[in-house]
Amino acid sequence: MGTNHNMETTASIIKAAEDALNETNAILQKMYEMAVQVANDVGTDADRYEILSEMASQAMLVNV
């Protein structure tokens, strides 16, 4: 029972880490796309400010 329980616990930890990594990857991809928009001077100054603000919020999610 102990070994099986340890294996299940390990599998759960690995799955949680994989899910967190996938979510982090999605956030970083979104941030990359926003950075490209800002770098390409897309939209108005207000649009770029909004994008940069969103990027800061996304960065906070990654740093948690």
DOTIPA-323139 format. One record per residue: residue in one letter; z, x, y of N, C-alpha, C, O, CB in turn. Coordinates in nm, 4 decimals, always signed. Glycine has a CB too. Layout:
N
<a,<Z,X,Y>,<Z,X,Y>,<Z,X,Y>,<Z,X,Y>,<Z,X,Y>>
...
This chain:
64
<m,<+0.0000,+0.0822,-0.1194>,<+0.0000,+0.0000,+0.0000>,<+0.0000,+0.0864,+0.1255>,<-0.0691,+0.0526,+0.2216>,<+0.1203,-0.0934,+0.0000>>
<g,<+0.0735,+0.1949,+0.1283>,<+0.0834,+0.2795,+0.2465>,<-0.0486,+0.3438,+0.2840>,<-0.0867,+0.3445,+0.4010>,<+0.1861,+0.3859,+0.2245>>
<t,<-0.1194,+0.3983,+0.1841>,<-0.2466,+0.4643,+0.2116>,<-0.3496,+0.3645,+0.2627>,<-0.4214,+0.3929,+0.3586>,<-0.2987,+0.5343,+0.0861>>
<n,<-0.3572,+0.2488,+0.1997>,<-0.4517,+0.1462,+0.2415>,<-0.4216,+0.1000,+0.3841>,<-0.5127,+0.0826,+0.4649>,<-0.4477,+0.0271,+0.1448>>
<h,<-0.2950,+0.0807,+0.4137>,<-0.2543,+0.0386,+0.5474>,<-0.2930,+0.1453,+0.6505>,<-0.3425,+0.1125,+0.7583>,<-0.1018,+0.0115,+0.5519>>
<n,<-0.2706,+0.2726,+0.6175>,<-0.3062,+0.3817,+0.7078>,<-0.4569,+0.3863,+0.7313>,<-0.5015,+0.4121,+0.8431>,<-0.2574,+0.5156,+0.6515>>
<m,<-0.5346,+0.3617,+0.6278>,<-0.6799,+0.3609,+0.6412>,<-0.7242,+0.2458,+0.7313>,<-0.8121,+0.2632,+0.8157>,<-0.7469,+0.3499,+0.5029>>
<e,<-0.6645,+0.1297,+0.7136>,<-0.6984,+0.0146,+0.7974>,<-0.6603,+0.0399,+0.9430>,<-0.7351,+0.0053,+1.0345>,<-0.6283,-0.1117,+0.7458>>
<t,<-0.5439,+0.1003,+0.9637>,<-0.4995,+0.1325,+1.0990>,<-0.5939,+0.2331,+1.1631>,<-0.6308,+0.2186,+1.2797>,<-0.3561,+0.1874,+1.0974>>
<t,<-0.6325,+0.3339,+1.0883>,<-0.7253,+0.4348,+1.1387>,<-0.8594,+0.3725,+1.1736>,<-0.9174,+0.4036,+1.2776>,<-0.7443,+0.5463,+1.0358>>
<a,<-0.9088,+0.2850,+1.0873>,<-1.0357,+0.2172,+1.1132>,<-1.0261,+0.1324,+1.2399>,<-1.1209,+0.1283,+1.3183>,<-1.0759,+0.1295,+0.9930>>
<s,<-0.9143,+0.0655,+1.2608>,<-0.8949,-0.0164,+1.3810>,<-0.8926,+0.0700,+1.5064>,<-0.9500,+0.0328,+1.6087>,<-0.7647,-0.0972,+1.3706>>
<i,<-0.8269,+0.1844,+1.4989>,<-0.8206,+0.2762,+1.6133>,<-0.9600,+0.3293,+1.6461>,<-0.9981,+0.3370,+1.7629>,<-0.7238,+0.3937,+1.5839>>
<i,<-1.0350,+0.3656,+1.5436>,<-1.1707,+0.4162,+1.5643>,<-1.2585,+0.3081,+1.6258>,<-1.3372,+0.3366,+1.7160>,<-1.2315,+0.4653,+1.4314>>
<k,<-1.2462,+0.1857,+1.5788>,<-1.3248,+0.0743,+1.6327>,<-1.2897,+0.0505,+1.7795>,<-1.3788,+0.0284,+1.8614>,<-1.3008,-0.0543,+1.5502>>
<a,<-1.1622,+0.0548,+1.8130>,<-1.1201,+0.0359,+1.9523>,<-1.1749,+0.1480,+2.0407>,<-1.2199,+0.1227,+2.1524>,<-0.9657,+0.0307,+1.9623>>
<a,<-1.1713,+0.2707,+1.9913>,<-1.2251,+0.3836,+2.0672>,<-1.3759,+0.3700,+2.0854>,<-1.4289,+0.3986,+2.1928>,<-1.1922,+0.5161,+1.9970>>
<e,<-1.4443,+0.3264,+1.9808>,<-1.5891,+0.3065,+1.9889>,<-1.6234,+0.1977,+2.0914>,<-1.7165,+0.2138,+2.1703>,<-1.6461,+0.2691,+1.8503>>
<d,<-1.5491,+0.0884,+2.0904>,<-1.5708,-0.0198,+2.1865>,<-1.5473,+0.0292,+2.3296>,<-1.6241,-0.0033,+2.4202>,<-1.4782,-0.1389,+2.1552>>
<a,<-1.4415,+0.1070,+2.3493>,<-1.4114,+0.1602,+2.4819>,<-1.5220,+0.2553,+2.5277>,<-1.5613,+0.2534,+2.6444>,<-1.2753,+0.2325,+2.4815>>
<l,<-1.5714,+0.3373,+2.4371>,<-1.6795,+0.4294,+2.4707>,<-1.8064,+0.3540,+2.5063>,<-1.8762,+0.3917,+2.6005>,<-1.7061,+0.5248,+2.3549>>
<n,<-1.8375,+0.2483,+2.4326>,<-1.9552,+0.1673,+2.4632>,<-1.9431,+0.1013,+2.6005>,<-2.0402,+0.0960,+2.6760>,<-1.9756,+0.0606,+2.3555>>
<e,<-1.8246,+0.0515,+2.6324>,<-1.8044,-0.0113,+2.7628>,<-1.8145,+0.0921,+2.8745>,<-1.8738,+0.0652,+2.9789>,<-1.6681,-0.0821,+2.7681>>
<t,<-1.7569,+0.2101,+2.8529>,<-1.7665,+0.3170,+2.9518>,<-1.9119,+0.3566,+2.9728>,<-1.9551,+0.3780,+3.0860>,<-1.6836,+0.4390,+2.9083>>
<n,<-1.9864,+0.3663,+2.8650>,<-2.1282,+0.3998,+2.8747>,<-2.2033,+0.2944,+2.9561>,<-2.2881,+0.3295,+3.0382>,<-2.1901,+0.4127,+2.7345>>
<a,<-2.1742,+0.1681,+2.9353>,<-2.2394,+0.0604,+3.0102>,<-2.2065,+0.0693,+3.1590>,<-2.2934,+0.0486,+3.2437>,<-2.1970,-0.0765,+2.9549>>
<i,<-2.0817,+0.0999,+3.1904>,<-2.0407,+0.1146,+3.3301>,<-2.1134,+0.2327,+3.3942>,<-2.1638,+0.2218,+3.5060>,<-1.8874,+0.1335,+3.3403>>
<l,<-2.1186,+0.3449,+3.3237>,<-2.1861,+0.4624,+3.3780>,<-2.3356,+0.4378,+3.3963>,<-2.3947,+0.4852,+3.4933>,<-2.1638,+0.5826,+3.2869>>
<q,<-2.3963,+0.3652,+3.3051>,<-2.5386,+0.3314,+3.3192>,<-2.5609,+0.2449,+3.4428>,<-2.6568,+0.2655,+3.5172>,<-2.5900,+0.2583,+3.1930>>
<k,<-2.4721,+0.1484,+3.4642>,<-2.4823,+0.0621,+3.5825>,<-2.4649,+0.1448,+3.7097>,<-2.5364,+0.1246,+3.8079>,<-2.3765,-0.0511,+3.5770>>
<m,<-2.3692,+0.2383,+3.7073>,<-2.3471,+0.3240,+3.8233>,<-2.4693,+0.4114,+3.8502>,<-2.5058,+0.4331,+3.9657>,<-2.2227,+0.4114,+3.8023>>
<y,<-2.5316,+0.4610,+3.7457>,<-2.6526,+0.5422,+3.7612>,<-2.7630,+0.4610,+3.8294>,<-2.8284,+0.5082,+3.9223>,<-2.7013,+0.5941,+3.6237>>
<e,<-2.7819,+0.3384,+3.7814>,<-2.8855,+0.2519,+3.8400>,<-2.8565,+0.2230,+3.9869>,<-2.9480,+0.2191,+4.0691>,<-2.8957,+0.1198,+3.7619>>
<m,<-2.7291,+0.2029,+4.0196>,<-2.6932,+0.1788,+4.1593>,<-2.7160,+0.3046,+4.2429>,<-2.7617,+0.2951,+4.3568>,<-2.5463,+0.1331,+4.1704>>
<a,<-2.6852,+0.4211,+4.1887>,<-2.7066,+0.5473,+4.2604>,<-2.8545,+0.5687,+4.2891>,<-2.8908,+0.6165,+4.3965>,<-2.6509,+0.6656,+4.1797>>
<v,<-2.9394,+0.5338,+4.1939>,<-3.0836,+0.5451,+4.2151>,<-3.1269,+0.4538,+4.3293>,<-3.2078,+0.4934,+4.4132>,<-3.1608,+0.5102,+4.0860>>
<q,<-3.0738,+0.3328,+4.3328>,<-3.1077,+0.2403,+4.4419>,<-3.0687,+0.2986,+4.5776>,<-3.1470,+0.2955,+4.6725>,<-3.0377,+0.1045,+4.4209>>
<v,<-2.9477,+0.3513,+4.5854>,<-2.9004,+0.4088,+4.7112>,<-2.9856,+0.5306,+4.7484>,<-3.0242,+0.5459,+4.8643>,<-2.7505,+0.4483,+4.7005>>
<a,<-3.0148,+0.6159,+4.6523>,<-3.0930,+0.7360,+4.6788>,<-3.2351,+0.7027,+4.7232>,<-3.2952,+0.7772,+4.8006>,<-3.0969,+0.8238,+4.5552>>
<n,<-3.2882,+0.5920,+4.6748>,<-3.4240,+0.5518,+4.7111>,<-3.4280,+0.4675,+4.8379>,<-3.5320,+0.4121,+4.8733>,<-3.4872,+0.4751,+4.5975>>
<d,<-3.3130,+0.4581,+4.9065>,<-3.3057,+0.3853,+5.0336>,<-3.3480,+0.2394,+5.0195>,<-3.4176,+0.1851,+5.1053>,<-3.3929,+0.4536,+5.1375>>
<v,<-3.3050,+0.1769,+4.9104>,<-3.3379,+0.0360,+4.8867>,<-3.2471,-0.0518,+4.9722>,<-3.1254,-0.0336,+4.9734>,<-3.3234,-0.0004,+4.7355>>
<g,<-3.3063,-0.1461,+5.0431>,<-3.2284,-0.2440,+5.1188>,<-3.1790,-0.1917,+5.2521>,<-3.2191,-0.0853,+5.2992>,<-3.1118,-0.2892,+5.0378>>
<t,<-3.0908,-0.2700,+5.3107>,<-3.0332,-0.2394,+5.4414>,<-2.9112,-0.1498,+5.4264>,<-2.8657,-0.1219,+5.3154>,<-2.9956,-0.3684,+5.5156>>
<d,<-2.8594,-0.1054,+5.5398>,<-2.7350,-0.0278,+5.5367>,<-2.6232,-0.1093,+5.4720>,<-2.5424,-0.0560,+5.3960>,<-2.6941,+0.0156,+5.6797>>
<a,<-2.6195,-0.2391,+5.5031>,<-2.5167,-0.3263,+5.4454>,<-2.5328,-0.3348,+5.2934>,<-2.4338,-0.3358,+5.2203>,<-2.5240,-0.4677,+5.5080>>
<d,<-2.6575,-0.3409,+5.2462>,<-2.6826,-0.3433,+5.1013>,<-2.6324,-0.2150,+5.0361>,<-2.5673,-0.2186,+4.9317>,<-2.8333,-0.3622,+5.0723>>
<r,<-2.6632,-0.1018,+5.0987>,<-2.6202,+0.0269,+5.0430>,<-2.4683,+0.0387,+5.0434>,<-2.4093,+0.0908,+4.9488>,<-2.6821,+0.1430,+5.1222>>
<y,<-2.4047,-0.0101,+5.1508>,<-2.2587,-0.0086,+5.1566>,<-2.2006,-0.0926,+5.0433>,<-2.1039,-0.0518,+4.9789>,<-2.2091,-0.0608,+5.2931>>
<e,<-2.2589,-0.2090,+5.0190>,<-2.2123,-0.2964,+4.9116>,<-2.2288,-0.2278,+4.7752>,<-2.1404,-0.2358,+4.6899>,<-2.2892,-0.4305,+4.9141>>
<i,<-2.3414,-0.1614,+4.7562>,<-2.3652,-0.0897,+4.6300>,<-2.2625,+0.0215,+4.6133>,<-2.2044,+0.0368,+4.5058>,<-2.5091,-0.0312,+4.6258>>
<l,<-2.2396,+0.0996,+4.7194>,<-2.1410,+0.2080,+4.7109>,<-2.0005,+0.1543,+4.6850>,<-1.9224,+0.2157,+4.6123>,<-2.1420,+0.2907,+4.8397>>
<s,<-1.9691,+0.0405,+4.7441>,<-1.8392,-0.0225,+4.7203>,<-1.8261,-0.0639,+4.5734>,<-1.7217,-0.0441,+4.5113>,<-1.8206,-0.1453,+4.8127>>
<e,<-1.9328,-0.1212,+4.5192>,<-1.9321,-0.1608,+4.3777>,<-1.9203,-0.0381,+4.2873>,<-1.8517,-0.0417,+4.1852>,<-2.0601,-0.2403,+4.3429>>
<m,<-1.9877,+0.0700,+4.3256>,<-1.9778,+0.1931,+4.2472>,<-1.8334,+0.2444,+4.2444>,<-1.7856,+0.2911,+4.1410>,<-2.0718,+0.3010,+4.3047>>
<a,<-1.7655,+0.2356,+4.3571>,<-1.6255,+0.2794,+4.3631>,<-1.5398,+0.1929,+4.2713>,<-1.4508,+0.2434,+4.2029>,<-1.5719,+0.2730,+4.5087>>
<s,<-1.5665,+0.0632,+4.2698>,<-1.4909,-0.0268,+4.1817>,<-1.5167,+0.0064,+4.0350>,<-1.4249,+0.0072,+3.9530>,<-1.5281,-0.1739,+4.2098>>
<q,<-1.6428,+0.0338,+4.0036>,<-1.6781,+0.0686,+3.8652>,<-1.6133,+0.2012,+3.8249>,<-1.5677,+0.2168,+3.7116>,<-1.8321,+0.0772,+3.8488>>
<a,<-1.6097,+0.2960,+3.9181>,<-1.5472,+0.4261,+3.8889>,<-1.3986,+0.4080,+3.8576>,<-1.3438,+0.4779,+3.7724>,<-1.5653,+0.5236,+4.0084>>
<m,<-1.3346,+0.3151,+3.9258>,<-1.1929,+0.2896,+3.8987>,<-1.1750,+0.2361,+3.7562>,<-1.0751,+0.2670,+3.6913>,<-1.1348,+0.1892,+4.0019>>
<l,<-1.2694,+0.1572,+3.7074>,<-1.2606,+0.1066,+3.5707>,<-1.2695,+0.2197,+3.4691>,<-1.2017,+0.2175,+3.3664>,<-1.3708,+0.0043,+3.5449>>
<v,<-1.3529,+0.3176,+3.4983>,<-1.3682,+0.4309,+3.4077>,<-1.2441,+0.5186,+3.4096>,<-1.2074,+0.5763,+3.3072>,<-1.4915,+0.5131,+3.4450>>
<n,<-1.1795,+0.5293,+3.5242>,<-1.0630,+0.6176,+3.5391>,<-0.9331,+0.5578,+3.4881>,<-0.8302,+0.6254,+3.4870>,<-1.0461,+0.6541,+3.6825>>
<v,<-0.9363,+0.4319,+3.4460>,<-0.8133,+0.3664,+3.4010>,<-0.7677,+0.4237,+3.2697>,<-0.6655,+0.3811,+3.2158>,<-0.8333,+0.2160,+3.3879>>
